[in-house]
Amino acid sequence: MLVLALGGNALLRKGERGTFEEQLSNMLRVAPSLLELSKRYHLVITHGNGPQVGNLYLQQESTSEVPPMPLHACVSMTQSLIGYLIQLAVNSVDRNARVAVVPTRVLVDPDDPAFRNPTKPIGPYYPESLRDTLLAKGWNLVYVAGRGYRRVVPSPRPRRIVDIGVVKELLGRVDMVVAAGGGGIPVVERGGQLEGVDAVIDKDLASSLLARELGADLLVILTDVEGVYLNYGRPGARLLTRLCASEAERLLSEGHFPPGSMGPKVEACVEFARSGGRAAIGSLERALEVVEGVSGTLVENC
């Protein structure tokens, strides 16, 4: 069984506005690889949703004509939207392919410190001229050099995939299952009931948890770089084609992998490798090669 985590570049590329047509066009480029992998594995697909949920949340707050939806509801809406895009793209290549989309709830701890320290970027970048206006609205912002300010929201750690039973029942009955999109819909348990909370769960950590709960053999995280680099973007940058979990943990602790980009991917792979599986990080453009182990960075419990 393969859990394949699609990065944001599967849907949005640099310089694009994020129209439906742009996102579908990008997904069409990925669809043949997804179909090929579905012939080799029981395939479960996860995906990011940072730009989509941020834009949708902004839409909710920009109109007084209809009642706005909370952030956790926006996460569920983007799960369905992106699942629909995957269905359209896959069926444009093979109209008989069966793609099941599962709106997936993920349990988080209501006392997670992330609720007191929002760090997850969502939505577009804003110029310096809007900084004070956005802060006055109660937004938490982070500055990204060369790009501007971006909204940040809580990102609690995933604890349990609530709808894991549904995903398991679909495996083998369809060609691919889309689940835990955008990290899953964050819920907490109060008084024996599940309640949605306003947060966005890291999709890589949620993908790792999903893979472990499914007993998957392989977790592959696809992104816009060839793999895990030391000194990325600096002179002497070096691609790491293989990482032992212990070495990866050391490099993480030393701050080599930024928390907003490669850090969660490496952490997710370490968690999965520690459970006995194989994990890899690589380029979306070389998806089949990453799965085959001839491209990207392999993370093992060695």
ROTISE-604742 format. One record per residue (C-alpha): y, z, x. Coordinates in Angstrom, 3 decimals, m for minus. Example, Ala and Ser with C-alpha at 12.3 -4.5 7.8 and 13.67 -1.06 7.14 Angstrom:
2
m4.500/7.800/12.300
m1.060/7.140/13.670
***
This chain:
302
0.000/0.000/0.000
3.470/m0.927/1.221
6.771/0.682/0.252
9.558/m1.738/1.157
13.125/m0.413/1.191
15.761/m3.128/0.851
19.135/m2.402/2.426
22.462/m3.223/0.845
22.594/m6.593/2.632
19.786/m7.794/0.385
22.408/m8.029/m2.350
25.830/m7.985/m0.740
26.939/m9.559/2.502
30.082/m8.957/4.500
33.141/m10.520/2.922
31.613/m10.913/m0.550
33.192/m9.450/m3.688
29.905/m8.457/m5.296
29.824/m10.858/m8.233
26.596/m11.229/m10.154
26.204/m14.757/m8.814
26.640/m13.632/m5.191
24.067/m10.883/m5.563
21.545/m13.155/m7.235
22.028/m15.802/m4.546
21.328/m13.230/m1.831
18.249/m11.923/m3.613
16.921/m15.469/m3.938
16.771/m15.594/m0.128
14.532/m12.511/m0.094
12.263/m13.441/m3.006
9.740/m15.651/m1.088
9.047/m12.823/1.369
8.540/m10.357/m1.478
6.036/m12.677/m3.126
4.143/m13.187/0.114
3.923/m9.435/0.706
2.746/m8.857/m2.864
m0.306/m10.997/m2.051
m1.207/m8.766/0.899
m0.367/m5.299/m0.406
0.138/m3.192/m3.471
3.898/m3.555/m3.180
6.542/m1.024/m4.225
10.180/m2.016/m3.672
13.100/0.375/m3.355
16.709/m0.597/m2.802
20.186/0.686/m2.057
23.021/0.674/m4.582
26.068/2.077/m2.778
28.494/m0.776/m3.496
27.135/m1.369/m6.999
27.247/2.245/m8.191
30.660/2.740/m6.617
32.078/m0.309/m8.363
30.490/0.650/m11.683
31.775/4.204/m11.415
35.238/2.824/m10.675
35.006/0.626/m13.767
34.164/3.680/m15.853
37.300/5.470/m14.671
39.575/2.432/m14.961
39.512/2.029/m18.730
40.548/4.252/m21.608
39.028/1.938/m24.192
35.502/3.356/m24.034
34.128/6.755/m22.951
33.235/6.787/m19.222
29.662/7.388/m18.111
28.876/10.111/m15.516
27.760/9.166/m12.014
24.072/9.876/m12.639
24.169/7.511/m15.618
25.800/4.872/m13.423
22.916/5.259/m10.964
20.463/4.561/m13.786
22.473/1.521/m14.881
22.482/0.039/m11.375
18.732/0.633/m11.103
18.223/m1.612/m14.110
20.770/m4.187/m12.942
19.270/m4.567/m9.464
15.754/m4.537/m10.879
16.812/m7.376/m13.171
18.186/m9.328/m10.187
14.865/m8.888/m8.381
12.987/m10.081/m11.473
15.188/m13.167/m11.796
14.895/m14.046/m8.116
11.136/m13.548/m7.898
10.454/m15.448/m11.117
12.628/m18.336/m9.959
10.058/m18.808/m7.183
6.981/m17.956/m9.246
7.563/m17.697/m12.978
4.202/m15.981/m13.453
4.854/m13.146/m11.014
4.878/m9.757/m12.740
7.683/m7.434/m11.677
7.870/m3.970/m13.246
11.129/m1.999/m12.968
10.855/1.769/m13.343
14.063/3.786/m13.933
13.130/6.642/m11.641
14.345/10.234/m11.759
14.289/12.291/m8.563
14.468/16.070/m8.563
17.077/17.722/m6.330
17.981/21.349/m5.679
21.083/22.485/m7.644
21.940/24.732/m4.689
21.746/21.925/m2.129
24.715/22.329/0.255
25.556/18.639/m0.264
27.214/19.568/m3.559
29.773/21.566/m1.576
30.157/18.924/1.135
30.192/15.353/m0.239
29.287/12.764/2.404
27.759/9.720/0.669
30.093/6.666/0.633
30.182/4.587/m2.546
32.323/1.723/m3.768
34.977/m0.337/m1.972
37.267/0.454/0.956
40.875/1.395/0.238
44.019/0.970/2.376
46.075/3.827/3.818
48.749/3.189/1.181
46.419/4.453/m1.584
45.141/7.536/0.236
47.432/10.107/m1.410
46.969/8.581/m4.861
43.192/8.783/m4.573
43.262/12.345/m3.249
45.492/13.316/m6.180
42.764/12.046/m8.515
40.391/14.572/m6.958
38.414/12.066/m4.911
36.800/13.017/m1.632
37.500/10.363/0.998
36.165/9.375/4.391
38.014/7.137/6.846
36.122/4.291/8.521
37.941/2.847/11.525
39.017/m0.732/10.975
38.029/m0.766/7.303
39.962/1.981/5.521
39.155/4.857/3.184
36.050/5.128/1.073
35.044/7.534/m1.659
32.279/10.017/m0.868
30.079/11.942/m3.313
27.342/14.587/m2.929
24.044/13.380/m1.490
21.389/16.093/m1.980
17.940/15.755/m0.434
15.198/14.409/m2.704
12.534/16.995/m3.560
10.142/15.291/m5.971
9.725/11.882/m7.639
9.647/12.841/m11.306
8.240/9.520/m12.536
5.595/9.105/m9.823
2.828/8.951/m12.444
4.331/5.847/m14.057
4.583/4.097/m10.682
0.941/4.924/m9.878
m0.250/3.573/m13.224
1.466/0.236/m12.602
0.050/m0.325/m9.104
m2.539/m3.084/m9.175
m1.581/m4.057/m12.725
1.529/m5.996/m11.710
2.522/m7.909/m8.592
5.269/m5.523/m7.542
6.917/m2.346/m8.790
10.618/m1.627/m8.323
11.183/2.131/m8.239
13.526/4.869/m6.950
16.371/2.369/m6.808
19.510/3.692/m5.162
17.579/6.804/m4.152
16.667/7.580/m7.743
18.571/9.197/m10.605
19.383/12.739/m9.411
18.223/15.456/m11.789
17.914/19.234/m11.593
15.732/21.596/m13.578
17.465/24.182/m15.708
15.721/26.283/m18.318
12.628/24.120/m18.137
14.625/20.952/m18.856
15.775/18.129/m16.594
19.517/17.430/m16.404
21.312/14.633/m14.585
23.801/15.629/m11.900
26.650/13.684/m10.341
25.358/12.658/m6.939
23.764/9.741/m5.088
20.521/10.345/m3.191
19.979/8.591/0.128
17.665/5.674/m0.612
15.844/5.872/2.731
14.933/9.547/2.314
13.882/8.886/m1.291
11.806/5.885/m0.171
10.014/8.048/2.382
9.282/10.697/m0.256
8.048/8.040/m2.675
5.782/6.538/m0.001
4.314/9.952/0.803
3.710/10.847/m2.836
2.012/7.473/m3.383
m0.127/7.825/m0.254
1.201/4.510/1.082
m0.084/3.096/4.363
3.223/1.608/5.464
6.918/2.254/4.918
9.291/m0.514/5.983
13.069/m0.142/5.868
14.939/m3.446/6.050
18.573/m3.605/7.085
21.074/m5.914/8.823
20.083/m5.206/12.439
16.945/m6.051/14.410
15.826/m2.446/14.713
16.792/0.914/16.198
19.087/0.704/19.224
20.225/3.194/21.795
23.960/2.884/22.421
24.298/0.408/19.575
27.459/m1.690/19.808
28.186/m0.557/23.359
27.445/m2.040/26.787
23.835/m1.454/27.739
22.586/m1.266/24.153
18.793/m1.280/24.095
16.408/m2.080/21.251
13.630/0.495/20.853
10.537/m1.404/19.747
8.419/1.755/19.424
9.326/5.376/18.805
7.142/8.463/18.702
8.182/10.849/15.945
8.892/13.600/18.476
11.141/11.316/20.537
12.940/10.134/17.416
13.590/13.742/16.399
15.028/14.497/19.829
17.329/11.480/19.699
18.441/12.450/16.207
19.248/15.991/17.334
21.267/14.596/20.243
23.397/12.539/17.852
22.295/9.061/18.923
21.946/7.779/15.355
24.974/8.099/13.026
24.341/10.014/9.780
26.032/7.298/7.732
23.873/4.409/8.939
20.777/4.572/11.166
20.311/8.348/11.050
18.727/8.627/7.568
16.518/5.599/8.277
15.073/7.163/11.421
14.696/10.537/9.694
12.909/8.907/6.752
10.482/7.128/9.083
9.794/10.333/11.034
8.948/12.195/7.822
6.574/9.435/6.775
4.966/9.117/10.212
4.400/12.890/10.284
2.400/12.505/7.061
0.025/10.054/8.770
1.493/6.692/7.847
3.175/3.931/9.858
6.860/3.255/9.469
9.141/0.500/10.698
12.823/m0.424/10.657
13.929/m4.020/11.055
15.936/m6.996/9.912
15.855/m8.210/6.336
15.869/m11.761/7.671
12.567/m11.094/9.479
10.849/m9.051/6.784
7.362/m10.491/7.248
7.495/m10.026/11.012
8.623/m6.411/10.635
5.714/m5.694/8.306
3.325/m7.374/10.744
4.658/m5.233/13.592
5.998/m8.074/15.745
9.671/m7.354/15.075
11.788/m4.273/14.569
11.099/m0.673/15.571
7.750/0.959/14.868
7.778/4.752/14.314
4.472/6.580/14.780
3.251/10.156/14.965
2.327/10.089/18.644
***
